[in-house]
Amino acid sequence: SKIRCHLLTCLLALTCLRLLEIKVKGKYSGGTIMEEMQNLNCVLTWNKGEKSPKVRIEDPNPIQEEVLKALGYAIKDGWVLQI
């Protein structure tokens, strides 16, 4: 059952990656997308008086920007905003 679970996980990951390739209109391969997104750093910040932390993402490069837009995020003045 562990092998089947691993196989299912791999197939789902490859399917998601392929769908992401299609969303960016085939401009970038799955390998390029994975490599670029691995280089995008983020940090959790917890402001005094707030109940939950916030995720802050560094300024994305143009490829990361396109992938983030395909995932439903908006980039405005260097800030990544969730839609």
C-alpha positions as CSV (number, residue, x, y, z in Angstrom):
1,S,0.0,0.0,0.0
2,K,3.0,2.4,0.6
3,I,4.1,1.9,-3.0
4,R,0.6,2.7,-4.3
5,C,0.4,5.7,-2.1
6,H,3.8,7.0,-3.3
7,L,2.8,6.3,-7.0
8,L,-0.5,8.3,-6.5
9,T,1.4,11.2,-4.9
10,C,3.9,11.3,-7.8
11,L,1.1,11.2,-10.4
12,L,-0.8,14.0,-8.7
13,A,2.3,16.1,-8.4
14,L,3.2,15.6,-12.1
15,T,-0.5,16.4,-13.1
16,C,-0.4,19.6,-11.1
17,L,2.9,20.6,-12.6
18,R,1.6,19.9,-16.1
19,L,-1.5,22.0,-15.4
20,L,0.7,24.8,-14.2
21,E,2.7,24.5,-17.5
22,I,-0.5,24.9,-19.4
23,K,-1.6,27.9,-17.3
24,V,1.6,29.8,-18.1
25,K,0.8,29.0,-21.8
26,G,3.8,26.6,-22.2
27,K,6.4,29.4,-21.9
28,Y,8.3,27.4,-19.3
29,S,8.9,23.7,-18.7
30,G,8.0,22.0,-15.5
31,G,11.7,21.8,-14.5
32,T,12.2,25.5,-15.0
33,I,9.1,26.3,-13.0
34,M,10.2,24.0,-10.1
35,E,13.7,25.5,-10.1
36,E,12.5,29.1,-10.1
37,M,9.9,28.6,-7.4
38,Q,12.4,26.8,-5.2
39,N,14.4,30.0,-5.2
40,L,11.5,32.1,-4.0
41,N,11.9,32.8,-0.3
42,C,9.2,33.6,2.2
43,V,9.1,34.3,6.0
44,L,6.4,34.1,8.6
45,T,5.8,37.3,10.7
46,W,3.7,37.5,13.7
47,N,2.8,41.1,14.7
48,K,2.0,42.0,18.3
49,G,-1.7,41.7,19.0
50,E,-2.6,39.6,16.0
51,K,-4.1,36.1,16.3
52,S,-2.3,34.5,13.4
53,P,1.0,34.9,11.5
54,K,1.3,36.4,8.0
55,V,3.4,35.0,5.2
56,R,5.6,37.5,3.5
57,I,7.2,36.7,0.1
58,E,10.3,38.3,-1.3
59,D,10.2,40.2,-4.6
60,P,9.7,37.7,-7.4
61,N,11.6,37.7,-10.6
62,P,9.6,37.8,-13.9
63,I,9.3,34.0,-14.2
64,Q,8.2,33.6,-10.6
65,E,5.7,36.5,-11.2
66,E,4.0,34.7,-14.1
67,V,3.8,31.5,-12.1
68,L,2.3,33.3,-9.1
69,K,-0.2,35.0,-11.3
70,A,-1.2,31.6,-12.7
71,L,-1.7,30.3,-9.2
72,G,-4.1,33.2,-8.4
73,Y,-1.9,35.8,-6.8
74,A,-1.6,39.4,-7.9
75,I,1.7,41.3,-7.9
76,K,1.4,45.1,-7.3
77,D,4.3,47.4,-6.7
78,G,6.5,44.4,-5.8
79,W,4.0,43.1,-3.3
80,V,2.4,39.6,-3.7
81,L,-1.2,39.8,-2.9
82,Q,-3.6,36.9,-2.7
83,I,-6.8,37.3,-4.7
